[in-house]
Amino acid sequence: MKRPVLWIVTLLLFFALGVLARPLLTPTTAVAAPSQQGLLPVEFYLLMNQPGPLWLARINLTEIYLAETDLSKANLLEANLTRANLTRSVLDGARLQRANMNGVILRNAALVSADLTGANLSNSDLRDADLANANLTNATLSGADLRGADLTGATMDNINLAQARYSSSTIWPDGFDVTKTDAQLVD
């Protein structure tokens, strides 16, 4: 008779602690886009440390700090990464179709073979990023900083490079003529 009562008391205690601790564990809005998805920092940490590719489609990660994070082969389809910091992160093979990445910082990031079809990378910082073999079909990179970026083998059909900046060290795909775009050389 004592065991069922003990289980009930234990469950009620865990429930009460969870309800009371949630406001304390939920970060402020300035830091924590995951909380906008209803995720506690602990839950987000566990999610990020799961084995295998992440499934983060349509998640709101606005202004999140994920520098030096391995997001290889992650599914970020239609994710909102506005002004996120992904400096030196690895997104090789990631699915970022139609993602909103306006103002994202991808400096020195690896996006080898990433699918960025229809992604909005306006005003993003892609300095020294590795975009080799990435699919940028229908992507918007207006105002993006591509100085030193490697776009070897990238698919760039119908790409918007209006007012994007590049340098002489930017590597373009074979056959791509950047002078026929609105991008600006700034050495």
C-alpha positions in Angstrom: 0.0 0.0 0.0 2.9 2.4 0.7 4.5 1.9 -2.8 1.6 3.5 -4.8 1.5 6.4 -2.4 5.2 6.9 -2.7 5.0 6.9 -6.5 2.2 9.4 -6.5 4.0 11.7 -4.1 7.2 11.4 -6.2 5.3 12.3 -9.4 3.6 15.2 -7.8 6.9 16.5 -6.4 8.6 16.3 -9.9 5.6 18.0 -11.4 5.7 20.8 -8.8 9.4 21.3 -9.3 9.0 21.4 -13.0 6.3 24.1 -12.8 8.2 26.2 -10.3 11.6 25.8 -12.0 10.4 26.5 -15.6 10.4 30.4 -15.2 13.8 30.3 -13.6 15.3 28.1 -16.4 13.7 30.0 -19.3 16.2 32.5 -20.6 15.3 36.1 -21.4 14.1 36.9 -24.8 17.3 38.7 -25.7 19.2 35.3 -25.6 16.8 32.6 -26.2 14.9 32.0 -29.4 14.5 28.3 -28.4 12.2 29.4 -25.6 10.0 30.9 -28.3 9.5 27.3 -29.5 8.6 26.3 -25.9 12.0 24.7 -25.3 13.8 25.0 -22.0 17.6 25.6 -22.3 18.1 22.1 -20.9 15.7 20.7 -23.6 17.5 22.6 -26.3 20.9 21.4 -25.1 19.6 17.8 -25.2 18.2 18.3 -28.6 21.5 19.7 -29.9 23.4 16.7 -28.5 21.3 13.9 -30.0 23.3 11.5 -32.2 22.7 11.8 -35.9 21.3 14.7 -38.0 19.1 17.2 -36.3 15.5 17.8 -37.3 14.9 21.5 -36.7 12.6 22.3 -39.6 10.6 25.5 -39.2 12.1 26.3 -35.8 12.6 29.9 -34.8 16.3 30.5 -33.8 16.3 34.3 -34.2 19.4 35.9 -32.8 20.7 32.6 -31.3 24.4 32.1 -30.6 25.5 28.8 -32.1 29.1 29.6 -33.0 31.4 26.6 -33.6 28.4 24.2 -33.6 28.2 21.0 -35.7 24.9 21.1 -37.6 26.1 18.7 -40.3 23.2 17.3 -42.3 20.7 19.1 -40.0 17.2 19.7 -41.4 16.6 23.4 -41.0 14.0 23.7 -43.8 12.2 27.0 -43.5 13.9 27.7 -40.2 14.1 31.3 -39.0 17.8 32.1 -38.3 17.5 35.8 -38.6 20.7 37.5 -37.1 21.9 34.1 -35.7 25.6 33.8 -35.0 27.0 30.6 -36.7 30.6 31.7 -36.9 32.9 28.8 -37.6 29.9 26.4 -37.5 29.8 23.3 -39.6 26.6 22.9 -41.8 28.0 20.5 -44.4 25.1 18.8 -46.2 22.5 20.8 -44.1 19.0 21.3 -45.6 18.3 25.1 -45.4 15.7 25.4 -48.2 13.6 28.6 -47.9 15.3 29.4 -44.5 15.2 33.0 -43.4 18.8 33.8 -42.7 18.6 37.6 -43.0 21.7 39.1 -41.2 23.1 35.7 -40.2 26.8 35.5 -39.3 28.4 32.6 -41.1 31.9 33.8 -41.0 34.4 31.0 -41.6 31.5 28.5 -41.6 31.5 25.3 -43.6 28.4 24.8 -45.8 29.8 22.3 -48.2 27.0 20.7 -50.2 24.4 22.5 -48.2 21.0 23.0 -49.8 20.2 26.7 -49.6 17.5 26.7 -52.4 15.3 29.7 -52.0 17.0 30.8 -48.8 17.1 34.4 -47.8 20.7 35.3 -46.9 20.2 39.1 -47.3 22.8 41.2 -45.4 24.5 38.0 -44.1 28.2 37.8 -43.3 29.7 34.9 -45.3 33.3 36.1 -45.2 35.7 33.2 -45.7 32.8 30.7 -45.7 33.1 27.4 -47.5 30.1 27.0 -49.8 31.7 24.5 -52.2 29.1 22.5 -54.1 26.2 24.3 -52.2 22.9 24.7 -53.9 22.0 28.4 -54.0 19.3 28.2 -56.6 16.8 31.1 -56.2 18.6 32.3 -53.1 18.7 35.9 -52.1 22.1 37.3 -51.1 21.4 41.0 -51.5 23.8 43.0 -49.3 25.7 39.8 -48.3 29.4 40.0 -47.6 31.1 37.2 -49.7 34.7 38.4 -49.3 37.0 35.4 -49.4 34.1 32.9 -49.7 34.6 29.7 -51.6 31.8 28.9 -54.0 33.6 26.3 -56.0 31.0 24.0 -57.8 28.1 25.9 -56.2 24.8 26.0 -58.1 23.8 29.6 -58.5 20.9 29.6 -60.9 18.6 32.7 -60.5 20.6 34.0 -57.5 20.1 37.6 -56.3 23.4 39.3 -55.6 22.2 42.9 -55.5 24.7 45.0 -53.6 26.5 41.9 -52.3 30.2 42.5 -51.7 33.0 40.2 -52.8 36.8 40.4 -53.0 39.4 39.2 -55.4 39.9 36.2 -53.1 36.2 35.1 -53.5 36.2 31.9 -55.5 33.2 31.6 -57.9 32.0 28.5 -59.6 33.4 27.7 -63.1 31.4 29.6 -65.7 29.8 32.0 -63.3 30.3 35.6 -64.4 29.9 37.9 -61.3 30.3 41.0 -63.4 26.9 40.3 -64.9 25.3 40.7 -61.4 24.8 43.7 -59.2 27.5 42.5 -56.8 30.3 44.9 -55.9 34.1 44.2 -55.8 35.5 45.7 -52.6 39.1 44.9 -52.0 
